[in-house]
């Protein structure tokens, strides 16, 4: 599994963006998870970014990190 790199900061940023997008879709605004939903809204920029945009950003960061790493290994 070459995409899972827990030592990479880019991987963690991508994972956080993906999880924020998924959580903003799944969590209700009211009820027992209301506080958690407000935290996710803060992380997402209070509605400035769409959940799908955050998920694609996360996947893009993870894929970009892998591609750059493979490209540098070939050139060296």
C-alpha positions as CSV (number, residue, x, y, z in Angstrom):
1,X,0.0,0.0,0.0
2,X,2.1,2.8,-1.3
3,X,-0.5,5.5,-0.6
4,X,-0.5,5.0,3.2
5,X,2.4,6.9,4.6
6,X,1.8,8.0,8.2
7,X,5.2,9.6,8.4
8,X,4.3,12.2,5.7
9,X,2.8,15.5,6.7
10,X,1.1,15.8,3.3
11,X,-0.6,12.4,3.9
12,X,-1.9,13.6,7.2
13,X,-3.2,16.9,5.6
14,X,-4.9,15.0,2.9
15,X,-6.5,12.6,5.4
16,X,-7.7,15.4,7.6
17,X,-9.3,17.2,4.6
18,X,-11.0,13.9,3.5
19,X,-12.3,13.2,7.0
20,X,-13.5,16.8,7.4
21,X,-15.5,16.5,4.1
22,X,-16.9,13.1,5.1
23,X,-17.9,14.3,8.6
24,X,-19.5,17.5,7.3
25,X,-21.7,15.3,5.1
26,X,-22.5,12.7,7.8
27,X,-23.0,14.7,11.0
28,X,-26.4,16.4,11.7
29,X,-26.5,20.0,12.8
30,X,-28.7,19.3,15.7
31,X,-29.0,16.6,18.3
32,X,-26.3,14.9,20.5
33,X,-23.5,15.5,17.9
34,X,-24.2,19.3,17.5
35,X,-20.9,20.3,19.2
36,X,-18.9,17.9,17.0
37,X,-20.7,19.3,13.9
38,X,-19.8,22.8,14.9
39,X,-16.1,21.8,15.2
40,X,-16.2,20.2,11.8
41,X,-17.8,23.3,10.4
42,X,-14.9,25.3,11.9
43,X,-12.4,23.0,10.3
44,X,-14.1,23.2,7.0
45,X,-14.1,27.0,7.0
46,X,-17.7,27.4,8.1
47,X,-19.2,26.4,4.8
48,X,-16.7,28.0,2.4
49,X,-15.6,24.6,1.1
50,X,-18.0,21.9,-0.1
51,X,-17.7,18.4,1.4
52,X,-17.0,17.0,-2.0
53,X,-14.3,19.6,-2.6
54,X,-12.6,18.7,0.7
55,X,-12.7,15.0,-0.1
56,X,-11.2,15.6,-3.6
57,X,-8.5,17.9,-2.1
58,X,-7.6,15.2,0.4
59,X,-7.3,12.5,-2.2
60,X,-5.4,14.9,-4.5
61,X,-2.8,15.6,-1.8
62,X,-2.3,12.0,-1.0
63,X,-1.9,11.1,-4.7
64,X,0.4,14.1,-5.4
65,X,2.7,13.2,-2.5
66,X,3.0,9.7,-3.9
67,X,3.7,10.9,-7.4
68,X,6.3,13.4,-6.4
69,X,8.0,10.8,-4.2
70,X,8.1,8.3,-7.1
71,X,9.3,10.9,-9.5
72,X,12.2,11.9,-7.3
73,X,13.3,8.3,-6.8
74,X,13.5,7.7,-10.5
75,X,15.6,10.8,-11.2
76,X,18.1,10.1,-8.5
